[in-house]
Amino acid sequence: MRLTPSASPVPPEGAPARRVVIPELRALQDARYVLARGGKPPAGERTPEDCARVSAFHTLSLLLRILLRFKQKIESGERCRLVEREHVHEPERVVIELVIEPIRESAQVRPPA
């Protein structure tokens, strides 16, 4: 996923807000919409397909929530970054931690490649 920044990766304090473009955001929103169809059957009545769909829906919903919040903060002029924290990976368990952190004056953010 690419974030398309304006010319400067970190605007100086008090600089006008910038627009952040996340090209893949629409595709994630569309996928969440498709996964929402079918509703949420009671846990005891879910098929394996229902379990996968409901889990994928909730995962995308949470991802979209943090991405949109990050985008909103950047566009309002806040100096922050989105950080993914590493966790031990297990075959049957996923733990993902995404955190919006303020950028301290000494921190530098590299522009995307």
Contacts in CASP RR format, 6 or more apart in sequence:
PFRMAT RR
TARGET T0000
AUTHOR 0000-0000-0000
METHOD contacts of the structure
MODEL  1
MRLTPSASPVPPEGAPARRVVIPELRALQDARYVLARGGKPPAGERTPED
CARVSAFHTLSLLLRILLRFKQKIESGERCRLVEREHVHEPERVVIELVI
EPIRESAQVRPPA
1 22 0 8 1.000
1 24 0 8 1.000
2 22 0 8 1.000
2 23 0 8 1.000
2 24 0 8 1.000
2 112 0 8 1.000
3 20 0 8 1.000
3 21 0 8 1.000
3 22 0 8 1.000
3 112 0 8 1.000
4 20 0 8 1.000
4 21 0 8 1.000
4 22 0 8 1.000
4 23 0 8 1.000
4 112 0 8 1.000
5 18 0 8 1.000
5 20 0 8 1.000
5 111 0 8 1.000
5 112 0 8 1.000
6 18 0 8 1.000
6 19 0 8 1.000
8 15 0 8 1.000
9 109 0 8 1.000
9 110 0 8 1.000
9 111 0 8 1.000
10 79 0 8 1.000
10 103 0 8 1.000
10 108 0 8 1.000
10 109 0 8 1.000
11 17 0 8 1.000
11 18 0 8 1.000
11 77 0 8 1.000
11 79 0 8 1.000
13 79 0 8 1.000
14 77 0 8 1.000
15 77 0 8 1.000
17 74 0 8 1.000
17 75 0 8 1.000
17 76 0 8 1.000
17 77 0 8 1.000
18 74 0 8 1.000
18 75 0 8 1.000
18 77 0 8 1.000
19 75 0 8 1.000
20 71 0 8 1.000
20 74 0 8 1.000
20 75 0 8 1.000
22 67 0 8 1.000
22 71 0 8 1.000
25 64 0 8 1.000
25 67 0 8 1.000
25 68 0 8 1.000
28 60 0 8 1.000
28 63 0 8 1.000
28 64 0 8 1.000
28 67 0 8 1.000
29 64 0 8 1.000
31 56 0 8 1.000
31 60 0 8 1.000
32 57 0 8 1.000
32 60 0 8 1.000
32 61 0 8 1.000
32 64 0 8 1.000
35 53 0 8 1.000
35 54 0 8 1.000
35 56 0 8 1.000
35 57 0 8 1.000
35 60 0 8 1.000
36 57 0 8 1.000
38 53 0 8 1.000
39 54 0 8 1.000
40 54 0 8 1.000
41 47 0 8 1.000
41 50 0 8 1.000
46 54 0 8 1.000
63 98 0 8 1.000
66 82 0 8 1.000
66 98 0 8 1.000
66 100 0 8 1.000
67 82 0 8 1.000
69 100 0 8 1.000
70 80 0 8 1.000
70 82 0 8 1.000
70 100 0 8 1.000
73 80 0 8 1.000
73 100 0 8 1.000
74 80 0 8 1.000
78 102 0 8 1.000
79 102 0 8 1.000
79 103 0 8 1.000
80 100 0 8 1.000
80 101 0 8 1.000
80 102 0 8 1.000
80 103 0 8 1.000
81 100 0 8 1.000
81 101 0 8 1.000
81 103 0 8 1.000
81 107 0 8 1.000
81 109 0 8 1.000
82 98 0 8 1.000
82 99 0 8 1.000
82 100 0 8 1.000
82 101 0 8 1.000
83 98 0 8 1.000
83 99 0 8 1.000
83 100 0 8 1.000
83 101 0 8 1.000
84 96 0 8 1.000
84 97 0 8 1.000
84 98 0 8 1.000
85 97 0 8 1.000
85 98 0 8 1.000
85 99 0 8 1.000
87 95 0 8 1.000
87 96 0 8 1.000
87 97 0 8 1.000
88 95 0 8 1.000
103 109 0 8 1.000
END
